[in-house]
């Protein structure tokens, strides 16, 4: 077992080093010079890749495989990414080539196109999930927030976000800007001399191959409201900005992939102060700075605000690799440091764990925390290079938390350790996601922390309290949509909101919500290829890495194993023949795994072929052949057509063109028939797109003005095959004519983000497109119809008085892009948005004209919908209107009228923001009165924070007027909002809230019959109920508490 891990990890680190440093160029045996130009010998390159250690090492045995940390395998993700994207001429993943492409996106004017994301009428719609999160390495409390509750954090490929109250489990996250030229947030820091000045670093750079390259540093001078890129950092030296720190004198210190830099002029210029490539920067209480190396195992120290650095590396640690450091806030001389090794033994992958009590002059050993269920393994379980973080208690230098796979805590300076979390349910340990990357203390507290890991962000109110064995952790990811999806699938039904996707380290998830919504994890681990049977959508197929397949025949309710082995690739290419219920998946260069009768009693075999040229990197089932299976397979740089793949005698035809680059094929898109094909390549090196309309007899390069970037997927518009969209490293790209000799490509990211897109799925029933992104979750969109718009309009009122206003709205169809209003007898006389507010001062019937335009034509309509009459005498003379908070946190509303004429009633209206109003009470008027009348009402359920109020006074004839707006501030009460989870559920639900709210609880079925007696109360205390629903049949139920009713899906 240990020998297996030794070979794998040692090999992996050596290749990782070569690919990052470029020192392997002289070792690329397939390169040759022809007329002075370096070229790739295709056959030698094929041999090199097919014999590459990433593909040829012996798979682990079942026993070895069971010992692995299957929740996350960043090493395998790296291998896959390198194989698919490296430039054959350099052997490296050339991320820096994206810089001019990103600059082009920002410089060019947004096109007006039929593609989703190419027009304001066809923007992409975000689909979440809003409850999963994703890998997070950067966290900072807002230094301008006096409550110490507002937090900023960054997804490693999802951008910068903020949460206004990290202590509130119901609080949500908001994205700062999805269109930075780089969304790979790695670090964030504020200037201690000016709390309004912040810096954000980009580029993950921890050695995981799925990491996104950065583009330097961004700066805000107004506490995060707006940001600008420091253009002087958009260079190779800052391609990975791994950490940021401020010296005591306000000097900015940067740990980048090219050493340690400082800036003493607010980021205008930078000077390299150390060549040590650091991943961690820390400052002691006395201002001393420490740096932990990314690769060399070194520890460096500066005592002069970062100007000079000296080595303080513990002696005898030459084989160490990454180092993470934590300084004790209560003792400037005490610090802890932990280092990964260089890969010699992944079962003991922490090379050393040290403590210094004299500022790094001397070090002593600290006991290394152990894996909870196997103490022979270190707490990082072969991933110390990836998940490693330390935290020291603010007031007790002996209390330390170490993060690896899980969190561990010592209260005696490292002599002994205890687990305080686990990444699956085990005993009473709180469950948080695996792979810990960041821990920060909530300012002003001693025991409260916020944790960043592969599952997003967690908050604990008592993790630093050593008297609490099992601290409380809350998963704080509401609307934090930074999930990294590899794949996607979609329900075939018209208008169905059911989508599914396989995600990095977060399993395979299903969402059933329109728009942004929560999802349910169906199967765990790294979620890979997945399918929903288009003929029987109750059949869900999911996979973990390699050929480990599961199936559900009840819409994802329960799963069983379909077929399991460790052949193929990490995220293994596959496709499903919905007509014949056969699953095809990559296996070797001479075989494709075939699972027949998937929905019945399945059997697994192989499609055996002579030689594909490599293990398939893409498999596509043709929908045009239904009586048998026709496959299009990409293997290396070869394209093959396999007919009768379902039989024992398949026929293979190779369609490869001599002009194809020596790169990995990522997608084969089928057009109007099997003769129209579009092939994409995912490697750097240029010319990543080829097209044929004659079945592969001739091919043409369609890269056009696309830059040198990996293309992950392609999709023809089924309604106009000339139109194509591409899933790329920097979002979606579109052309209106793929048949052009040199197609013109433009970005189509409206509503989405500048992020990596991995896959498209298309639903024929309603033309919906599903896009899986690697860092911003899922999105859906549609191509715009190519026809002129159909003009129509509506109005909110048809009879009004002089001086009143109406709102006209366009109800036009077929995606108009331009609106032209022409108003007769009102103000204004024209408008150009999709609605217009018109005020009329004269009586009579009023007409209005609307002209709507799109790229394919225009249409007009003229309507006379409004009649204006003379205004009646003033109905109500309002003397005063006041609002005030009551002792019970209600709102008292009082008003007086001096006279009333034809006054039918008042409506009290309430708003959270002063623009969107709701009627909450209706009060009968006096009709006609000439004396002072006093009114008083109470709102017992006002909004928390500021509530706005106004009166709507309505006459017997329907005419109405509004009072002035009043506001009142209601401080948040101590009432705990109710929370029910999980929903949907398979077995049980948990309800959290105040004791009074939980005292009266009943459960009803869909027909209103109480079924509480069929459930079982498993746990109860003053703030939580756990109810077993396993005896209820699957369906919809209503859980009613004293204050609220929940709809619960039992599945």
C-alpha positions, 0 to 999 in steps of 0.5 A, a space after each residue: 500500500 505505502 509503496 503504491 502511494 510512494 510511486 504515485 506521489 513522487 512521480 506526480 510531484 516531479 511532473 508537476 514541477 516540470 510543468 510549472 517551471 518549464 524545465 522539462 522542455 528539453 525532455 520532450 522527445 517528440 519535438 523536432 526542428 523543421 526549417 528552423 521551426 519547432 514542430 510536434 512529431 504526431 506519432 512520437 507525441 501519441 506514443 509519449 502521451 499513451 505511455 505517460 505515467 498519468 495514463 499507464 500506472 497500475 490502478 490501485 487494488 480495491 483495498 488500496 482504493 478504499 483507503 483513499 480520500 474519495 471525497 476529493 482527489 486534487 492530484 487526479 484533477 491535476 493529471 486530467 487537466 494537464 493531459 487535456 490542456 497542456 501545449 505539446 510544444 512546451 509541456 505546460 498549461 499556458 494560462 498566461 495566453 488568456 490575458 489578451 483574450 480577456 482584455 479583448 472581451 473588456 474592450 469590444 462592444 457587446 454584440 447583439 446576437 441571437 445567442 444566449 448571453 449575446 443580447 439583453 433579451 437572451 441573457 443567461 439565467 443563473 440556476 445555482 445551486 445556492 446551498 453548495 458553495 465551493 473551494 474558498 481560500 480568501 476570507 476577510 472581515 470588513 474593517 469598516 463594519 463596526 458590528 464585525 459581521 460583514 465578511 468578504 470571501 473569494 471563490 478560487 474560480 468564482 470571484 469575490 463575494 460578501 455577506 452582511 452578517 456571517 453570524 446569521 444562518 439565514 444571511 445570503 451572499 452577494 457577488 461583487 462583480 462577475 466580469 473582472 478579467 479574472 475570478 480566481 480569488 486567492 487572497 484579500 487584505 485591508 490596509 491597517 492605516 486606512 480601512 477603506 483601502 483593500 487589495 485582492 490577489 488572484 490565481 490559486 497556484 497551489 499545484 492543483 491542475 484545475 486551478 485558475 491562473 490569476 491576473 495580478 492584484 485588484 485594489 479598492 479605495 472605497 471599502 470594496 464598493 468599486 475595484 480597479 486592476 493594478 495593471 502593473 501586476 498583470 504580468 508573469 510574476 504575479 500570475 499566482 498571488 498566493 497571499 497578501 499581508 500588510 507590514 506595520 508601517 502600511 507597506 503592502 507585502 505580496 507572496 507571488 509565484 515569483 517571490 515576495 514583493 513589497 509596495 510602499 506607494 499604494 500599489 503603484 510599483 513593486 520591488 522583489 524582496 525575496 526569491 522564495 516562492 511563498 504560499 503563506 504570509 503572517 505577521 506577529 504581534 510585534 510586527 515581525 513578518 514570516 513567510 512559508 514557502 510553496 515548494 522549497 520547505 523554507 521559512 523566512 522572516 523580516 524584522 524591517 517591514 518586509 524590506 529584507 528577509 532571512 531564513 529561519 527554517 527548522 534544521 534538518 528539514 531539507 525534504 519538505 515542500 509547502 509550509 503553513 505558519 500561524 503566529 500567536 496573537 498573544 505572544 509575539 515570539 510564539 509561532 507554529 509551522 507545518 510542512 508537507 513533504 516532497 512526496 516520499 510517503 503519502 501516508 505520512 505526508 506531513 514532513 514536520 510540525 514545529 513550534 518556536 517560542 523565540 521568533 523562529 530562532 529555535 524550533 521544537 517538534 509538535 505532535 502531528 494530528 492523526 486521521 480520526 479513523 486510522 491513526 497511522 495516517 496524517 490528518 492531511 491524508 496525502 494532500 498536505 500540499 493542497 489542504 493545510 492551514 493553522 490558526 492560533 487562539 487570540 488570547 491563548 497561545 497553546 490553543 491551535 487549530 490545524 486544518 487538513 481534511 478535517 479540523 483538529 485542535 490542541 489545548 496544550 501547545 501541540 502535545 495532544 490533539 483532538 478532532 473537532 470536525 469530520 467530513 462525514 457523519 461519525 459519532 457526535 462530530 460536527 460534519 463540515 466539508 473536507 479540505 480546509 484552506 483558511 481560518 480567520 477569527 471574528 474580530 472582537 471575539 476569542 472563540 468565533 472563527 470562519 473557515 474556508 474549504 472545498 465546500 465554501 464557508 463555515 461559521 463557528 461561534 465556539 470552535 476556540 472554546 476548549 471546554 466544548 468537545 463538539 463545536 457548532 458549525 454552520 454552513 454559510 453558503 446561501 447564494 454563494 454560487 461558486 460550485 465547480 461543475 464538470 458535467 450537466 444533464 437535464 430533464 426532457 420535459 417542456 418547462 421542467 426545472 430539473 437539472 443535474 450536474 457532477 461537481 468537483 469535490 461536491 458530488 452530483 447534485 440535482 436542482 428542481 427550482 426555477 432560477 437560483 435555487 437549492 440542490 440535493 446531493 444525489 451521490 458523493 465524491 467528485 461528481 463526473 458524467 451524469 445522465 437523465 434518460 430522455 425517454 424515461 426521466 425517472 432514470 438518473 445515472 451518475 458516476 464518481 471518478 473512473 468507471 464507477 457508475 450508479 443508477 436511480 430509477 425513481 428520479 434520484 430518490 435512491 441509488 444502486 451500483 450500476 457497474 464499478 471499476 477503476 478503468 478509464 479517466 479521472 472524469 471519465 468521458 461517456 454518453 448514453 443511448 436513450 433509445 437503446 438504454 446503453 451507456 458507453 464510457 471510455 476504458 482503454 485505447 482498444 475498448 469502450 465500456 458498454 453497459 446494456 439494458 441499463 434500466 433493467 438487468 444490466 450487463 457490462 461488456 466492451 466495444 472492442 476495436 483494434 486501436 483508437 490511438 489513445 483512451 477516449 477523451 470524448 464520446 458522443 452518441 448520434 441521435 440520428 441512428 436509432 435502431 443501433 448505436 453510432 458513436 463518434 469518439 475522440 481519442 488523442 487527436 483522432 476522430 473515429 466513427 463507430 457504427 453498430 457499437 451495440 453489436 459484437 461486430 462494430 465498424 470503425 472509420 477514422 475521420 482524422 484530418 492531417 491538419 488536426 493539431 496534436 492536441 486533446 479532443 474535448 467535444 464532437 458536436 453533431 449538426 444537421 446530420 452525421 456528416 456535419 461535425 464540429 470538433 473542439 480541442 482543449 489544449 493550448 497551442 492554437 487552432 482548436 476548432 475544425 468543421 466538416 459537412 461531408 462526413 470527414 472527407 474534408 475539414 476546415 479550421 474555424 478558429 477565426 479570431 478566437 485566441 489561444 484558449 482551451 475549448 471544452 464543448 460546442 453546440 449548434 443552434 438546432 434552428 439555424 445550424 450556422 449559429 454555434 456557441 462554444 464553452 471555453 476557458 473564459 465563458 461563452 463565444 458565438 458565431 453567426 456563421 460557422 460555414 464562413 471561411 473565417 468565422 467571426 467570434 464574439 463573447 456571449 456572457 451576458 448574465 453569466 461571468 468570465 469563467 470556465 464553461 465545461 459543458 452544454 446540454 440542449 433540450 429539444 422540447 423547449 430549446 433550453 440550453 444548460 451550461 455547466 461552469 467551473 466556478 459559477 454553478 449552472 446557467 440556462 439560456 436560449 437562442 433568440 428566434 430569427 424573426 421580426 417582433 410582434 408589437 403589443 402593449 398594456 396599461 395599468 389604469 384605463 380611467 384616470 383624472 387630470 394630473 394622474 399618471 399611467 404606466 404603459 408596458 410593452 408586452 411584445 413578443 419575439 425578443 424586441 431589442 429597441 422600443 420607441 414610444 410616441 405619446 399624444 397629449 401627455 408628458 413625456 412625448 416619447 420614450 425608449 425603454 420597455 415601459 413608460 410613465 405618462 402624465 395627462 393634464 387634459 381630458 379625453 381619450 388618449 392614444 399611444 404608439 409603440 414601435 419595437 425593433 430587433 435584428 430581423 425587423 420591426 412592428 408597430 401598434 397604436 392603442 387608445 386605452 386611457 380616458 382622462 376626466 376632470 379631477 374631482 374636489 379633494 376627497 380627504 384633507 390629511 392633517 398629519 400622519 405619523 409612525 412610531 415603534 412600540 415596546 413590543 417591536 411593533 409599529 403604531 400608525 396614527 393619522 388625522 383628517 380635517 375633512 373627508 369627501 366620498 372617502 371609502 377606505 384607507 389601506 396601510 401599505 408597507 415596504 422594505 425599500 420604499 419602492 415595492 409596496 404591500 397592503 397590510 390593513 384596510 380601514 373604513 373611511 368616514 365617507 363625508 365629514 367636516 370634523 377632525 377624525 383620528 385614526 390609529 392602527 398597529 402593525 405587529 409584524 414589521 420588517 426588521 431594520 427600516 420599514 416604510 409606510 404610506 396611506 392609500 386613500 380610495 374614494 367610492 368611485 375608485 380614485 385614490 391618492 397616496 400620503 407622504 412616506 414615513 419610516 421607522 427602524 425596528 432593531 433585529 429581535 432576539 427571535 430566532 427564525 425557523 429553519 427546516 432542513 433537509 428539503 427534499 428529504 429521504 428519512 428525517 427533517 430537522 427544525 430549528 427555532 425558538 421553543 415557543 414556535 416549536 411547541 405546536 407542530 403538526 404534519 399533514 399530507 397533500 389532502 389535509 389529513 394529519 399524519 403526525 402519528 405516523 412520524 417519530 420524534 427522534 430528538 428534542 431540545 429548546 431550539 431543535 426538533 429532529 423528526 423521522 419521516 421514514 414511515 411516510 410514503 414519498 410525496 408532498 407534506 405540510 409541516 405546520 408550526 405555531 408561526 409558519 407552514 413548510 412544504 416538505 418533499 419526501 422522496 
